[in-house]
Amino acid sequence: MSKSELESLRQEILAKVEQFEVLRSKDAKFVPAQSTVRYAGRVFGPAELRNAADAVLDFWLTAGRFSEEFEQRLAEYLGVEAVLMVNSGSSANLLAVTALTSPKLGERRIKPGDEVITVAAGFPTTVAPILQNGLIPVFVDVDLGGYNALPERVGAAIGPKTRAIMLAHTLGNPWDLGAIAKLARDKGLWLVEDNCDALGSTYQGKKTATFGDLATLSFYPAHHITTGEGGAVVCSTDELRRIVLSLRDWGRDCYCAGGENNTCGRRFSQQFGTLPLGYDHKYVYSHIGYNLKATDIQAAIGCSQLDRLDGFVEARKRNHAVLSKGLARYADRLILPRATPNSDPSWFAFVITVREDAGFSREDLVRHLFDQKVETRNLFSGNLLRHPGFLDIPHRVVGDLKNTDEITARTFFVGVYPGLGDAELAYMIEAFDKFFAKHV
């Protein structure tokens, strides 16, 4: 079969794949009290399936043409030096922290026993890489309503062994990037943004994930775009890009793309460690690394999702605003979310804390919502230090974790993802109304 005949057959297959998705999804509709109002979910269409099938027909499988396109387009969207795709947001966090321990950073290298300031009220894989690298997490409390660490608390936590700050933008709400980024610069600290829940958020008109030395993204189905499993590390300099690339790709020193050779022009003429002169650069290892690459099939889906990203962000903002207006009348019983000053969040969810004097508990409210088929989730770990795996970790706490414990007891969130339309949002608000009709 000729190349033109194969290409014609490919296009026929891809057109059928698109037709399949159109037919499969056309009858989907929301039925109040029968359909579940999800807290998050995949939003996709024929374009995603077409791209995935296109990648399958290539059968390249590991990183290829779609991966290169995805990384380049995402870097352009953020306006950064480089983005490296990985297999999950948690892996992205691991690579970001581990990169700061690289011997290639010289005197700025973070070493075991050094401290990293973070919070306990978040997702465990923001903290886990700190521990996995032999570093000491230093925990500060967060505020209620914004759910982020405040600059004065971060400043008070800086000690003689502090080397970095790593914080997540909680549920899409940026922390005070102006003050905390300045604090990091003034003190010579590394700054890492866990941006997994905040793709598309801005602070003072600039996108989050662009303020830190490194930042991380997640493309799990619950997040702003999805590749199924998947994530990325955002690098502010070429030096950090090279280090993260090495750690992601087995620890190798070579930076050739897959299928390429001798990009540096010195593949067989360099000296490394105590290896023989001219040892093949493709098999020189400068870090104790991993294999945390994603596949080209994932990247192909991501490319289609990027086409939708601006619309996704606007939908999240719109849905959040609808819930804010619809639930405002219950602000005397519920602490409703508020954006950090000077920020415009691309909200991951709508987070609520039941006030201590509300007259009912979080469990009362979420049980009612569950019965009404409205999904809820707690604010991740609550106080991570209360979980079995973290009870005995080396750490320091500066101040108290009063609000973190309040979050553990009284905070939850509902969805704002783009798959929710006017009917779902109206039903969700009605479910709250039914609860308050009985309890107020």
C-alpha angles and dihedrals in degrees: 000000000000125000091252091052091049091049091049090051090048091054091048091052092048092049090052091050090054091048090051092056093046091053095041095054104036096092097048112120140153118256113192115239090007105059118065117242100223124213089221141346150155118295110194144134145184094311093062093050091046092053092046091051090047090056092047090053089054087051089199087133100178122066111318142134095331092048091053091049093047095050093046095048093046091050089051091049091054096036094231139138096254146341121207118199118224137176098265145356089251090056088049089056091048092051094046094054095039091051089062090060093057117127087222088075092066114196092003092060114122113232134198111285094031117124133243121194115226142134134263094214099082147058117323097233091065087065101030096074090054090058094039089059094050093254127136119242115219111203127211129181126254133221124255114246095023096042095205135114113264120231094243091055092049091048092050090053096058110110137168092278097045112121106159148017120219119180136160123227094240112238090335096310109125120228117231096292094175097057099034095045089051090049090053092049094047092049096041093242128151113245122211122184116205095208096168093120098035113059106152096021117130137203117200087347095305122111119252115245088052101079100065133069086246134009136186136219134193127208097187111142092262093058134088094274126008140215091169098252112010148109144172143224117226112212124200096196137032090239091060091043091056092049095048091046090053093049092046093049103054094285093286121158093217115096100191115136117245111291093015129111137198097006089157092050090229103080094137103027109065136096119230126177110310094325119126114276110270096021108169106276091213088069100042115112119205097171139035092249146167140227101248100148124137125224129257089242089061091046091050090057089046092055090058091045091054088060087061099041099100090050091047091053093050091048091053091050092047094048091047090052091051092053092045090055095041095050099037091100089066096054091113089065101029132049102225123205122270129193121240110258112269092019135111106200125211089213120223093192145339107265123203134185118199108228117244092241096042094115093236137059133245088251091056091054100041091046089055091048090049090053088051090052093249110138120225135181132195117244090273113265099355100203102006091197090069094060121101095243093052103040095101103031120131107255147133128229119205113203115341133307095227096137091042089057090047088055090051090056105033114018131096139147141222129204134279098166119141093258089073115089134184093283094053093046092048090049091049092052089047089054090055090047091054091052095049092046087064100037106038 
